[in-house]
Amino acid sequence: MKKQNLFGALLLLMMLLTPLISLAQPAPLVYAAVVDDNVFIYGLIDQPAQVTFNEPVAGLGGRSISHVVWSADGQKLAFIQRTVTPDNEFFIISHDVTVVDFATNVISALGVQPSTVYPISFLPDGRLMFTQEAGYVEGSNNLQIINVFAVLPDGVSQPEQIGNFSYGVGCGGGSSFPTDTLYWEEAGGFGGNPMLLASTSAGIIHSTDCSGNGVALLSPDGNSQLLVPAITRVKLSQDGNRLVGISGQDLLVYDLTTRTEQRIDIESVPDQVAWGAQGSGDIFYSVITSGPTITLEGDRLATFTAFIGYELTEIQTYGLNIRKYNLTSTDDTTLYGGFGSGIGRMTLSRDGAQLIFSQVPNPNPWVDAVLAGQLGTFDTRNAINEFALLPVELVSLDLASANATVIGTNQRQVTIR
């Protein structure tokens, strides 16, 4: 494990940030985001602070940064960092957890080789929780063992295993559309289904299979107790007592203290969910609606077919809504309307005044570039060039006025401090 002191401008910047964090009243919106495959921190000073300095690797796709998370007190930022080492015509890929400590002005690499399947998070005692994959369950080819560890995020301490569980594997595939990839990344998981691993009032809970479906309670003997068999896109309440997610076409609220569930039949089909302010009984959820269709025929169809490798005569675009449902009054109201492929993630600001969300655009600019021959061929596709045509917007929705403001573009995996 290694610990690195910050140097040069970055060291000076972070030395200046600590007093700004403690003295600013009211607190500004501070968040971390991934821009061009690097971590930046916004809102501490006038300019974003760059934390990582990854360079594109020719011939290798995917992302270098995943599972960005703040500690509860906002003094530490952690994320999983990919490292790529060329080996002749191949690559050696490894992962580690990087922690930025604003109290000590130190960036630490923990040397723990985490799995990227499940998220990392900070436990109430200040340790960081992460997982490692440990092979298949004996006699099974669709259940994989996950070991769960906790470690003090100081770059020196050794991790301690705190449990293990098995989860269903077999998810896979992809999409020819970069908008799908962006949406999955923003939502936090394949198909828009993030995996869950979190510390709650009832103990540590986790998703039961690779689709993010199901929630179970971690048991010391490795035999997790299934709590909710059919729930996806789960979010934990601020007090750690309740879950909200999607079951079929309904919202589902599960109380971890009473082990009871409340199924909410709403008129719209929910896509992603988020909790409102603690004690408010509010749940935010996004809805995707049909928009105009892009029709392809003749030379346009031939060009597009050659680029993606299969024939597609119509391309759907979408409208987006964000709605608020109140558990007490059962009021269900629309707060926001726009256009895009999906709302990736929604988070309430610390003061409860703003709903911050990411909006993935519709594919129109990308389709136009394909048809104009600007993106090469099926064999020469470049994800970076394609993503550049589809910047994700970061939007702030003022909950008092319902006014929406774009506060950032091309900022992905946003995590609010």
C-alpha positions as CSV (number, residue, x, y, z in Angstrom):
1,M,0.0,0.0,0.0
2,K,1.3,3.5,-0.7
3,K,0.6,7.0,0.4
4,Q,1.4,10.0,-1.6
5,N,1.7,13.6,-0.4
6,L,0.1,16.1,-2.7
7,F,2.6,18.3,-4.5
8,G,2.8,21.6,-6.4
9,A,-0.4,23.4,-7.2
10,L,-2.6,20.4,-6.0
11,L,-1.0,20.6,-2.5
12,L,-1.5,24.3,-2.3
13,L,-5.1,24.0,-3.5
14,M,-6.1,21.4,-0.9
15,M,-4.4,23.3,1.9
16,L,-6.6,26.2,0.9
17,L,-9.7,24.1,0.7
18,T,-10.0,22.9,4.3
19,P,-10.8,26.3,5.8
20,L,-13.1,27.1,3.0
21,I,-15.1,24.0,3.7
22,S,-15.5,24.8,7.4
23,L,-16.2,28.5,7.1
24,A,-18.6,28.8,4.1
25,Q,-22.1,29.7,5.2
26,P,-24.4,28.7,3.7
27,A,-22.5,25.7,2.3
28,P,-22.0,25.8,-1.5
29,L,-22.9,22.8,-3.6
30,V,-19.7,20.7,-3.6
31,Y,-19.4,17.6,-5.7
32,A,-17.0,15.3,-7.4
33,A,-17.4,14.4,-11.1
34,V,-15.6,12.5,-13.8
35,V,-14.6,14.6,-16.8
36,D,-12.7,13.0,-19.6
37,D,-11.9,10.0,-17.5
38,N,-10.5,12.0,-14.6
39,V,-11.9,13.0,-11.2
40,F,-12.5,16.7,-10.6
41,I,-14.0,18.4,-7.5
42,Y,-16.3,21.4,-8.0
43,G,-17.6,24.1,-5.7
44,L,-14.7,24.4,-3.2
45,I,-13.1,27.3,-5.1
46,D,-13.8,29.1,-8.3
47,Q,-12.0,26.5,-10.5
48,P,-12.5,22.7,-10.4
49,A,-9.7,20.8,-8.7
50,Q,-8.3,17.9,-10.7
51,V,-7.5,14.9,-8.7
52,T,-6.4,12.2,-11.2
53,F,-4.5,12.5,-14.5
54,N,-5.4,9.5,-16.6
55,E,-4.6,9.5,-20.3
56,P,-6.5,7.6,-23.0
57,V,-5.1,4.2,-23.8
58,A,-5.2,3.4,-27.5
59,G,-7.1,0.3,-28.3
60,L,-8.7,0.0,-24.8
61,G,-12.2,1.1,-24.0
62,G,-14.0,1.3,-20.7
63,R,-13.5,3.8,-17.9
64,S,-10.7,4.5,-15.5
65,I,-12.9,5.8,-12.6
66,S,-15.8,4.1,-11.0
67,H,-17.8,4.1,-7.7
68,V,-17.1,7.6,-6.5
69,V,-18.2,8.2,-2.9
70,W,-17.8,10.8,-0.1
71,S,-17.5,10.0,3.6
72,A,-20.4,11.1,5.8
73,D,-18.5,14.1,7.1
74,G,-17.3,15.2,3.6
75,Q,-13.6,15.0,4.6
76,K,-12.8,12.0,2.4
77,L,-13.5,11.2,-1.2
78,A,-12.9,7.6,-2.4
79,F,-13.1,6.0,-5.8
80,I,-11.9,2.9,-7.7
81,Q,-9.1,3.7,-10.1
82,R,-8.1,1.5,-13.0
83,T,-4.4,1.1,-13.9
84,V,-3.4,-0.1,-17.3
85,T,0.0,-1.6,-18.1
86,P,0.9,-2.4,-21.7
87,D,2.2,-5.9,-22.2
88,N,3.2,-6.3,-25.9
89,E,-0.1,-6.4,-27.7
90,F,-2.1,-7.0,-24.5
91,F,-2.9,-5.0,-21.4
92,I,-2.5,-5.8,-17.7
93,I,-5.4,-4.2,-15.9
94,S,-5.6,-3.7,-12.1
95,H,-7.8,-1.7,-9.8
96,D,-7.3,0.0,-6.5
97,V,-9.2,2.3,-4.1
98,T,-7.9,5.9,-4.0
99,V,-8.8,8.1,-1.1
100,V,-8.5,11.9,-1.0
101,D,-8.2,13.1,2.6
102,F,-9.0,16.8,3.0
103,A,-8.1,16.8,6.7
104,T,-4.5,15.7,6.1
105,N,-4.0,16.9,2.5
106,V,-3.0,13.3,1.4
107,I,-4.1,11.1,-1.4
108,S,-3.7,7.4,-0.5
109,A,-3.8,4.3,-2.7
110,L,-5.1,1.5,-0.4
111,G,-3.6,-1.4,-2.3
112,V,-6.7,-3.6,-1.9
113,Q,-7.5,-4.8,-5.4
114,P,-11.3,-4.3,-5.2
115,S,-13.9,-5.8,-7.4
116,T,-15.8,-3.2,-9.5
117,V,-19.0,-5.2,-9.4
118,Y,-20.2,-3.8,-6.1
119,P,-19.8,-0.2,-4.9
120,I,-17.5,1.0,-2.2
121,S,-18.7,3.0,0.8
122,F,-17.7,4.4,4.1
123,L,-19.0,2.5,7.2
124,P,-20.2,4.4,10.3
125,D,-16.9,3.7,12.1
126,G,-15.0,5.5,9.3
127,R,-13.6,2.4,7.6
128,L,-14.1,1.9,3.9
129,M,-16.0,-1.2,2.7
130,F,-15.1,-2.9,-0.5
131,T,-15.4,-6.4,-2.1
132,Q,-13.3,-9.0,-3.9
133,E,-14.5,-11.8,-6.2
134,A,-13.6,-15.2,-4.9
135,G,-14.6,-17.7,-7.6
136,Y,-17.7,-19.7,-8.1
137,V,-19.7,-21.5,-5.4
138,E,-18.7,-25.2,-5.5
139,G,-20.8,-27.1,-8.0
140,S,-22.4,-24.0,-9.6
141,N,-21.6,-22.0,-12.7
142,N,-24.0,-19.2,-12.0
143,L,-23.2,-18.2,-8.4
144,Q,-20.1,-16.4,-7.5
145,I,-18.6,-15.7,-4.1
146,I,-18.1,-12.2,-3.0
147,N,-15.8,-11.4,0.0
148,V,-16.6,-8.2,1.9
149,F,-13.8,-6.3,3.6
150,A,-13.3,-3.1,5.7
151,V,-10.2,-1.1,6.0
152,L,-9.1,2.2,7.6
153,P,-8.6,4.5,4.6
154,D,-5.1,5.6,5.6
155,G,-3.0,3.8,3.0
156,V,-1.3,1.8,5.8
157,S,-3.9,-0.3,7.6
158,Q,-4.6,-3.9,6.5
159,P,-8.1,-4.8,5.5
160,E,-10.3,-7.1,7.6
161,Q,-12.8,-9.5,6.1
162,I,-16.2,-8.8,7.6
163,G,-18.4,-11.3,5.6
164,N,-19.1,-13.0,2.3
165,F,-22.1,-13.9,0.2
166,S,-22.9,-15.4,-3.2
167,Y,-24.6,-13.6,-6.0
168,G,-26.1,-14.6,-9.3
169,V,-24.0,-14.0,-12.4
170,G,-24.6,-14.2,-16.1
171,C,-25.4,-10.6,-17.0
172,G,-23.7,-9.3,-20.1
173,G,-24.0,-7.8,-23.5
174,G,-23.9,-4.2,-24.7
175,S,-25.4,-1.7,-27.1
176,S,-24.3,-0.1,-30.3
177,F,-25.7,3.2,-29.1
178,P,-23.4,5.4,-26.9
179,T,-26.4,6.9,-25.3
180,D,-27.2,3.5,-23.7
181,T,-23.6,3.2,-22.4
182,L,-23.8,6.7,-20.9
183,Y,-27.1,6.0,-19.3
184,W,-25.9,2.8,-17.7
185,E,-22.8,4.5,-16.4
186,E,-24.9,7.4,-15.0
187,A,-27.4,5.1,-13.4
188,G,-24.6,3.1,-11.9
189,G,-25.0,-0.3,-13.5
190,F,-25.6,-2.5,-16.5
191,G,-29.0,-1.8,-18.1
192,G,-29.5,1.1,-15.7
193,N,-29.5,-1.2,-12.7
194,P,-27.0,-0.3,-10.0
195,M,-25.7,-2.9,-7.6
196,L,-26.3,-2.3,-3.9
197,L,-23.9,-2.8,-1.0
198,A,-24.6,-0.6,2.0
199,S,-24.5,-0.3,5.8
200,T,-28.0,0.2,7.2
201,S,-29.7,0.2,10.6
202,A,-30.3,-3.5,10.1
203,G,-26.8,-4.4,9.0
204,I,-25.0,-4.7,5.7
205,I,-27.3,-5.3,2.7
206,H,-26.5,-6.3,-0.8
207,S,-28.0,-7.0,-4.2
208,T,-28.5,-10.7,-4.9
209,D,-27.7,-10.9,-8.6
210,C,-25.8,-9.1,-11.3
211,S,-29.0,-7.4,-12.6
212,G,-29.3,-5.5,-9.3
213,N,-32.4,-7.4,-8.5
214,G,-33.2,-8.5,-4.9
215,V,-31.9,-7.3,-1.5
216,A,-30.4,-9.5,1.1
217,L,-29.0,-9.0,4.6
218,L,-25.4,-10.1,5.1
219,S,-24.9,-12.9,7.6
220,P,-21.6,-13.7,9.3
221,D,-21.8,-17.3,8.1
222,G,-22.1,-16.3,4.4
223,N,-25.8,-17.4,4.1
224,S,-27.4,-14.0,3.5
225,Q,-31.1,-13.6,4.5
226,L,-33.3,-12.6,1.6
227,L,-35.3,-9.5,2.5
228,V,-36.9,-8.4,-0.8
229,P,-36.8,-10.8,-3.7
230,A,-38.0,-8.5,-6.5
231,I,-36.7,-5.0,-6.3
232,T,-34.3,-3.1,-8.4
233,R,-32.6,0.4,-8.6
234,V,-32.7,0.6,-4.8
235,K,-31.9,3.7,-2.8
236,L,-31.3,3.8,1.0
237,S,-32.9,6.5,3.0
238,Q,-30.7,9.0,4.8
239,D,-31.4,7.5,8.2
240,G,-30.6,4.0,7.0
241,N,-34.0,2.6,7.9
242,R,-35.8,2.3,4.6
243,L,-35.3,1.3,0.9
244,V,-37.1,2.6,-2.1
245,G,-36.9,0.9,-5.5
246,I,-38.8,-0.5,-8.4
247,S,-40.7,-3.7,-8.5
248,G,-42.3,-4.5,-11.8
249,Q,-44.0,-1.1,-12.7
250,D,-44.5,-0.1,-9.1
251,L,-42.6,1.8,-6.5
252,L,-41.7,-0.3,-3.5
253,V,-40.8,0.9,-0.1
254,Y,-39.3,-1.5,2.4
255,D,-38.9,-0.8,6.1
256,L,-35.7,-2.4,7.5
257,T,-36.8,-1.9,11.1
258,T,-40.2,-3.6,10.7
259,R,-39.4,-5.9,7.8
260,T,-42.5,-4.7,6.0
261,E,-43.1,-3.4,2.5
262,Q,-45.4,-0.9,0.8
263,R,-46.1,-1.3,-2.9
264,I,-47.2,1.9,-4.6
265,D,-49.2,1.6,-7.8
266,I,-48.6,4.8,-9.8
267,E,-49.9,5.7,-13.3
268,S,-46.5,6.2,-14.8
269,V,-43.7,3.6,-15.2
270,P,-40.8,4.6,-12.9
271,D,-37.3,4.5,-14.2
272,Q,-34.9,5.8,-11.4
273,V,-35.7,6.8,-7.8
274,A,-34.4,9.0,-5.0
275,W,-35.4,9.9,-1.5
276,G,-36.6,13.4,-0.6
277,A,-35.6,15.1,2.6
278,Q,-35.6,13.0,5.7
279,G,-39.0,13.0,7.4
280,S,-40.8,14.5,4.4
281,G,-42.2,11.3,3.0
282,D,-41.2,12.4,-0.5
283,I,-39.9,10.1,-3.2
284,F,-38.6,11.4,-6.5
285,Y,-38.8,9.2,-9.6
286,S,-38.1,9.7,-13.3
287,V,-40.2,8.6,-16.2
288,I,-39.2,8.1,-19.8
289,T,-41.8,8.9,-22.5
290,S,-41.8,8.4,-26.2
291,G,-40.5,11.3,-28.4
292,P,-40.1,11.8,-32.1
293,T,-38.8,8.9,-34.2
294,I,-35.8,9.2,-36.5
295,T,-36.6,7.3,-39.8
296,L,-33.9,5.8,-41.9
297,E,-34.3,4.7,-45.5
298,G,-32.3,4.6,-48.7
299,D,-28.7,5.8,-48.5
300,R,-29.2,6.9,-44.9
301,L,-30.3,3.4,-43.9
302,A,-27.4,1.8,-45.8
303,T,-24.9,4.2,-44.1
304,F,-26.2,3.6,-40.6
305,T,-26.5,-0.1,-41.1
306,A,-22.9,-0.3,-42.2
307,F,-21.8,1.7,-39.2
308,I,-23.6,-0.3,-36.4
309,G,-23.5,-3.7,-38.1
310,Y,-27.3,-4.4,-38.4
311,E,-30.3,-2.8,-40.0
312,L,-32.4,-0.4,-38.0
313,T,-35.1,1.6,-39.9
314,E,-36.3,3.6,-36.9
315,I,-34.5,5.2,-33.9
316,Q,-36.5,6.3,-31.0
317,T,-35.9,9.5,-29.1
318,Y,-37.4,10.2,-25.7
319,G,-39.0,12.7,-23.4
320,L,-38.2,12.8,-19.6
321,N,-40.2,13.7,-16.5
322,I,-39.3,13.8,-12.8
323,R,-42.2,13.4,-10.4
324,K,-42.6,13.5,-6.7
325,Y,-44.8,11.1,-4.7
326,N,-45.6,11.7,-1.1
327,L,-46.1,8.7,1.1
328,T,-48.4,10.4,3.5
329,S,-50.7,12.4,1.2
330,T,-50.3,10.1,-1.8
331,D,-49.9,13.3,-4.0
332,D,-48.1,12.5,-7.2
333,T,-46.9,15.6,-9.0
334,T,-44.7,16.5,-12.0
335,L,-41.7,18.6,-11.1
336,Y,-39.7,18.6,-14.4
337,G,-40.0,17.9,-18.1
338,G,-37.3,17.7,-20.7
339,F,-35.9,15.6,-23.5
340,G,-33.2,12.9,-23.4
341,S,-32.4,9.3,-23.3
342,G,-32.7,9.0,-19.5
343,I,-32.2,10.6,-16.1
344,G,-29.1,8.9,-14.8
345,R,-28.9,9.7,-11.1
346,M,-30.8,11.9,-8.8
347,T,-29.5,13.3,-5.5
348,L,-30.9,15.8,-3.0
349,S,-28.6,18.6,-2.0
350,R,-27.5,18.7,1.6
351,D,-29.9,21.6,2.4
352,G,-32.8,19.8,0.7
353,A,-33.5,22.8,-1.6
354,Q,-32.3,21.3,-4.8
355,L,-32.6,18.0,-6.7
356,I,-29.4,17.4,-8.6
357,F,-29.7,15.0,-11.5
358,S,-27.8,14.0,-14.7
359,Q,-29.5,13.9,-18.0
360,V,-28.3,11.8,-20.9
361,P,-29.1,13.4,-24.3
362,N,-31.1,11.9,-27.1
363,P,-28.9,10.3,-29.9
364,N,-29.7,12.9,-32.6
365,P,-26.2,14.5,-32.9
366,W,-24.6,11.1,-33.0
367,V,-26.9,9.8,-35.7
368,D,-26.3,12.9,-37.7
369,A,-22.5,12.4,-37.4
370,V,-22.8,8.8,-38.4
371,L,-24.9,9.6,-41.5
372,A,-22.4,12.4,-42.4
373,G,-19.5,9.9,-42.3
374,Q,-17.7,11.8,-39.5
375,L,-17.3,8.8,-37.2
376,G,-15.5,6.3,-39.4
377,T,-16.7,2.8,-39.9
378,F,-17.8,-0.2,-37.9
379,D,-14.2,-1.3,-37.6
380,T,-12.8,2.1,-36.6
381,R,-15.4,3.3,-34.1
382,N,-14.0,5.4,-31.3
383,A,-16.0,5.7,-28.1
384,I,-14.3,8.9,-27.0
385,N,-15.2,10.7,-30.2
386,E,-18.8,9.4,-30.0
387,F,-19.3,10.4,-26.4
388,A,-18.0,13.9,-27.2
389,L,-21.1,14.4,-29.3
390,L,-23.4,13.5,-26.4
391,P,-22.4,15.6,-23.3
392,V,-24.3,14.6,-20.2
393,E,-25.9,17.6,-18.5
394,L,-25.9,18.2,-14.8
395,V,-29.1,19.9,-13.8
396,S,-30.2,21.6,-10.6
397,L,-33.9,21.6,-9.9
398,D,-35.0,24.2,-7.3
399,L,-37.7,22.4,-5.4
400,A,-39.4,25.6,-4.2
401,S,-39.8,27.3,-7.6
402,A,-39.5,24.2,-9.9
403,N,-36.9,26.1,-12.0
404,A,-34.3,23.9,-13.6
405,T,-30.8,25.1,-14.4
406,V,-28.0,23.3,-16.2
407,I,-25.0,23.7,-13.9
408,G,-22.5,21.5,-15.8
409,T,-21.9,19.6,-19.0
410,N,-19.7,16.6,-19.7
411,Q,-19.6,15.9,-15.9
412,R,-20.4,12.3,-15.2
413,Q,-20.7,10.1,-12.1
414,V,-21.5,13.2,-10.1
415,T,-21.4,12.6,-6.3
416,I,-22.5,15.3,-4.0
417,R,-20.5,16.0,-0.8
